[in-house]
Amino acid sequence: MSQDCDCGDAQDQIYQYLDAELDEATATSVRSHLDDCSGCFDSFDFHRRLKTVIKAHLSEEMPDSLSEKVRALIHEETSDVRPTSG
């Protein structure tokens, strides 16, 4: 990505930025754009808070009954998927 980051670039890179997966130059460019663009910063802040909430809930232990339901649903969904020949 070029030094100049526009709204589309910033939005496309939000999760990579949050996960520190961008090279230093790209991260600096995205950060600079977020500092200057309140709309993109608001989106970034929402995704940052969402990731925090999800992470907090993932660390909580799931009741066995819910865990069993999730496993059954996953099994049901994956058993319905048929490989395509191509």
Backbone as a chain_set.jsonl record, in Angstrom:
{"seq": "MSQDCDCGDAQDQIYQYLDAELDEATATSVRSHLDDCSGCFDSFDFHRRLKTVIKAHLSEEMPDSLSEKVRALIHEETSDVRPTSG", "coords": {"N": [[0.851, -1.174, 0.0], [0.481, 2.284, -0.672], [2.131, 5.237, 0.731], [0.129, 7.087, 1.235], [-2.972, 6.667, 2.642], [-6.249, 5.801, 2.008], [-9.807, 5.991, 2.798], [-10.971, 3.551, 1.966], [-8.736, 1.84, 1.889], [-8.007, 1.925, 4.604], [-10.292, 0.824, 5.854], [-10.25, -1.738, 4.706], [-8.019, -2.761, 5.922], [-8.433, -2.872, 8.648], [-8.804, -5.128, 10.485], [-6.391, -6.498, 10.153], [-4.684, -4.512, 11.007], [-5.522, -4.238, 13.695], [-4.734, -6.735, 14.627], [-2.043, -6.559, 14.503], [-0.73, -7.307, 12.125], [0.304, -6.024, 9.976], [2.929, -4.623, 7.931], [5.439, -2.314, 9.109], [5.425, 0.21, 7.764], [2.915, 0.237, 6.458], [1.193, -0.034, 8.642], [1.754, 2.363, 9.966], [0.81, 4.173, 8.078], [-1.947, 3.516, 8.027], [-2.581, 4.107, 10.715], [-2.065, 6.848, 10.753], [-4.05, 7.717, 8.99], [-6.333, 6.973, 10.458], [-6.047, 8.693, 12.614], [-6.644, 11.087, 11.407], [-9.18, 10.826, 10.275], [-12.32, 10.833, 11.307], [-14.555, 9.206, 10.797], [-13.505, 6.744, 9.88], [-11.97, 6.181, 12.137], [-13.987, 5.833, 14.044], [-15.167, 3.476, 13.073], [-12.965, 1.739, 13.298], [-12.647, 1.856, 16.101], [-15.051, 0.696, 16.949], [-14.729, -1.957, 15.946], [-12.444, -2.668, 17.366], [-13.407, -2.637, 20.021], [-15.386, -4.598, 19.762], [-13.839, -6.902, 19.224], [-12.584, -7.083, 21.709], [-14.725, -7.64, 23.438], [-15.603, -10.093, 22.364], [-13.31, -11.644, 22.771], [-13.22, -11.647, 25.572], [-15.523, -13.084, 26.181], [-14.949, -15.508, 25.026], [-13.133, -16.535, 26.738], [-14.582, -17.351, 28.847], [-16.035, -20.192, 30.415], [-17.938, -22.51, 28.628], [-21.214, -23.785, 29.096], [-21.822, -27.34, 29.385], [-24.114, -28.297, 28.047], [-24.61, -26.35, 26.091], [-22.252, -26.491, 24.66], [-22.456, -29.089, 23.619], [-24.697, -28.754, 21.941], [-23.651, -26.935, 20.076], [-21.576, -28.482, 18.949], [-23.17, -30.493, 17.767], [-24.624, -28.988, 15.89], [-22.538, -28.073, 14.255], [-21.599, -30.515, 13.294], [-23.879, -31.333, 11.887], [-24.051, -29.325, 9.933], [-21.576, -29.644, 8.58], [-21.799, -32.239, 7.673], [-23.703, -32.011, 5.761], [-22.44, -30.765, 3.712], [-21.305, -31.332, 0.543], [-18.602, -32.556, -1.289], [-17.447, -30.846, -4.173], [-17.064, -31.766, -7.539], [-14.512, -31.031, -9.762]], "CA": [[0.0, 0.0, 0.0], [1.28, 3.496, -0.74], [2.177, 6.013, 1.955], [-1.18, 7.699, 1.436], [-4.002, 5.681, 2.924], [-7.581, 6.392, 1.923], [-10.804, 5.32, 3.633], [-11.107, 2.154, 1.529], [-7.559, 1.111, 2.366], [-8.081, 1.811, 6.064], [-11.35, -0.135, 6.181], [-9.801, -3.071, 4.3], [-6.889, -3.188, 6.756], [-8.725, -2.709, 10.077], [-8.524, -6.316, 11.301], [-4.956, -6.75, 10.115], [-4.088, -3.495, 11.88], [-5.827, -4.619, 15.079], [-3.99, -7.948, 14.963], [-0.617, -6.244, 14.304], [-0.268, -8.153, 11.03], [0.767, -5.175, 8.883], [4.308, -4.164, 8.044], [5.524, -1.053, 9.846], [5.04, 1.347, 6.923], [1.468, 0.182, 6.245], [0.556, 0.252, 9.938], [1.913, 3.801, 10.197], [-0.096, 4.839, 7.148], [-3.31, 3.303, 8.514], [-2.707, 4.857, 11.973], [-2.133, 8.258, 10.381], [-5.385, 7.948, 8.436], [-7.292, 6.886, 11.559], [-5.898, 9.915, 13.404], [-7.192, 12.223, 10.657], [-10.51, 10.557, 9.723], [-13.159, 10.405, 12.428], [-15.428, 8.117, 10.363], [-12.725, 5.502, 9.907], [-11.603, 5.901, 13.522], [-15.172, 5.284, 14.709], [-15.277, 2.082, 12.63], [-11.851, 1.049, 13.94], [-12.926, 1.755, 17.53], [-16.11, -0.304, 17.091], [-14.151, -3.292, 15.737], [-11.529, -2.916, 18.486], [-14.229, -2.989, 21.18], [-16.03, -5.874, 19.46], [-12.846, -7.953, 19.44], [-12.362, -7.184, 23.15], [-15.888, -8.33, 24.006], [-15.563, -11.486, 21.91], [-12.203, -12.31, 23.464], [-13.604, -11.828, 26.97], [-16.522, -14.144, 26.265], [-14.335, -16.771, 24.649], [-12.373, -17.066, 27.864], [-15.526, -17.918, 29.798], [-16.343, -21.592, 30.144], [-19.256, -22.742, 28.05], [-21.914, -24.922, 29.718], [-21.757, -28.567, 28.595], [-25.284, -28.421, 27.169], [-24.403, -25.464, 24.946], [-21.142, -27.067, 23.903], [-22.998, -30.236, 22.875], [-25.542, -28.221, 20.869], [-22.769, -26.359, 19.058], [-20.955, -29.606, 18.245], [-24.194, -31.146, 16.935], [-24.903, -28.101, 14.751], [-21.371, -28.111, 13.368], [-21.624, -31.818, 12.627], [-25.002, -31.306, 10.943], [-23.682, -28.454, 8.812], [-20.479, -30.197, 7.804], [-22.192, -33.485, 7.012], [-24.532, -31.621, 4.616], [-21.571, -30.238, 2.657], [-20.844, -32.364, -0.381], [-17.478, -32.068, -2.103], [-17.78, -30.622, -5.582], [-16.057, -32.273, -8.469], [-14.229, -29.898, -10.601]], "C": [[0.893, 1.231, 0.0], [1.268, 4.213, 0.605], [0.823, 6.631, 2.266], [-2.23, 6.601, 1.571], [-5.346, 6.374, 2.806], [-8.547, 5.569, 2.769], [-10.962, 3.847, 3.259], [-9.955, 1.304, 2.015], [-7.643, 0.872, 3.871], [-9.12, 0.778, 6.466], [-10.924, -1.561, 5.836], [-8.746, -3.637, 5.248], [-7.203, -3.2, 8.251], [-8.36, -3.947, 10.901], [-7.046, -6.678, 11.279], [-4.212, -5.751, 11.005], [-4.299, -3.871, 13.353], [-5.005, -5.82, 15.537], [-2.481, -7.788, 14.782], [0.005, -7.13, 13.225], [0.252, -7.341, 9.837], [2.239, -4.844, 9.064], [4.296, -2.753, 8.644], [5.045, 0.148, 9.022], [3.525, 1.39, 6.706], [0.725, 0.51, 7.533], [0.635, 1.742, 10.25], [0.96, 4.591, 9.316], [-1.545, 4.717, 7.606], [-3.531, 4.125, 9.777], [-2.852, 6.343, 11.684], [-3.515, 8.594, 9.828], [-6.433, 7.922, 9.547], [-7.237, 8.131, 12.445], [-6.59, 11.105, 12.745], [-8.636, 12.046, 10.218], [-11.418, 10.006, 10.826], [-14.092, 9.258, 12.041], [-14.705, 6.778, 10.408], [-12.306, 5.161, 11.333], [-12.782, 5.306, 14.278], [-15.366, 3.815, 14.347], [-14.192, 1.231, 13.295], [-12.159, 0.813, 15.423], [-14.024, 0.725, 17.801], [-15.534, -1.715, 16.974], [-13.188, -3.66, 16.867], [-12.315, -3.353, 19.719], [-14.929, -4.33, 20.979], [-15.069, -7.033, 19.697], [-12.585, -8.166, 20.941], [-13.49, -7.955, 23.816], [-15.873, -9.81, 23.632], [-14.471, -12.252, 22.649], [-12.554, -12.586, 24.921], [-14.594, -12.979, 27.115], [-15.956, -15.503, 25.864], [-13.554, -17.374, 25.806], [-13.287, -17.635, 28.947], [-15.816, -19.365, 29.421], [-17.782, -21.736, 29.663], [-19.915, -23.913, 28.774], [-21.885, -26.137, 28.79], [-22.921, -28.687, 27.615], [-25.135, -27.551, 25.926], [-23.299, -26.008, 24.049], [-21.618, -28.239, 23.051], [-23.874, -29.776, 21.713], [-24.692, -27.658, 19.728], [-22.094, -27.473, 18.257], [-21.938, -30.291, 17.308], [-24.515, -30.3, 15.709], [-23.753, -28.093, 13.752], [-21.352, -29.418, 12.595], [-22.71, -31.853, 11.561], [-24.643, -30.479, 9.709], [-22.593, -29.075, 7.95], [-20.841, -31.498, 7.124], [-23.087, -33.203, 5.805], [-23.697, -31.11, 3.453], [-21.053, -31.387, 1.819], [-19.683, -31.805, -1.174], [-17.925, -31.91, -3.557], [-16.679, -31.207, -6.439], [-15.745, -31.176, -9.447], [-13.16, -30.121, -11.511]], "O": [[1.959, 1.217, 0.615], [0.507, 3.857, 1.505], [0.415, 6.693, 3.426], [-2.349, 5.725, 0.714], [-5.568, 7.414, 3.427], [-8.158, 4.574, 3.381], [-11.073, 2.992, 4.137], [-10.153, 0.188, 2.496], [-7.385, -0.231, 4.354], [-8.858, -0.059, 7.331], [-11.206, -2.491, 6.592], [-8.598, -4.854, 5.361], [-6.322, -3.51, 9.053], [-7.675, -3.825, 11.916], [-6.507, -7.123, 12.292], [-3.237, -6.101, 11.669], [-3.365, -3.825, 14.153], [-4.626, -5.908, 16.705], [-1.73, -8.757, 14.892], [1.115, -7.636, 13.384], [0.601, -7.912, 8.804], [2.744, -4.787, 10.185], [3.259, -2.091, 8.675], [4.333, 1.008, 9.541], [2.92, 2.46, 6.764], [-0.26, 1.247, 7.516], [-0.33, 2.319, 10.751], [0.367, 5.572, 9.764], [-2.291, 5.696, 7.58], [-4.566, 4.779, 9.906], [-3.672, 7.021, 12.303], [-4.084, 9.634, 10.16], [-7.328, 8.767, 9.569], [-8.262, 8.572, 12.966], [-7.064, 12.015, 13.425], [-9.272, 13.023, 9.823], [-11.29, 8.849, 11.225], [-14.393, 8.412, 12.883], [-15.24, 5.794, 10.918], [-12.286, 3.989, 11.708], [-12.606, 4.377, 15.067], [-15.693, 3.0, 15.21], [-14.468, 0.14, 13.793], [-11.958, -0.287, 15.938], [-13.941, -0.033, 18.768], [-15.819, -2.572, 17.81], [-13.119, -4.818, 17.279], [-11.943, -4.318, 20.386], [-15.052, -5.113, 21.921], [-15.445, -8.037, 20.303], [-12.388, -9.297, 21.384], [-13.247, -8.82, 24.658], [-16.101, -10.674, 24.478], [-14.688, -13.378, 23.097], [-12.221, -13.648, 25.447], [-14.512, -13.758, 28.064], [-16.443, -16.537, 26.322], [-13.337, -18.585, 25.85], [-12.823, -18.32, 29.858], [-15.838, -19.714, 28.241], [-18.708, -21.155, 30.228], [-19.262, -24.922, 29.041], [-21.919, -25.994, 27.568], [-22.736, -29.129, 26.481], [-25.495, -27.972, 24.827], [-23.411, -25.982, 22.824], [-21.226, -28.366, 21.891], [-23.804, -30.342, 20.622], [-24.988, -27.884, 18.554], [-22.044, -27.414, 17.028], [-21.584, -30.635, 16.18], [-24.663, -30.833, 14.61], [-23.976, -28.106, 12.541], [-21.118, -29.431, 11.386], [-22.484, -32.348, 10.456], [-24.904, -30.891, 8.578], [-22.676, -29.038, 6.722], [-20.253, -31.839, 6.097], [-23.222, -34.051, 4.922], [-24.189, -31.029, 2.327], [-20.43, -32.312, 2.34], [-19.767, -30.688, -1.685], [-18.675, -32.728, -4.09], [-15.5, -31.141, -6.09], [-16.642, -30.468, -9.905], [-12.814, -29.231, -12.288]]}, "num_chains": 1, "name": "protein.A"}
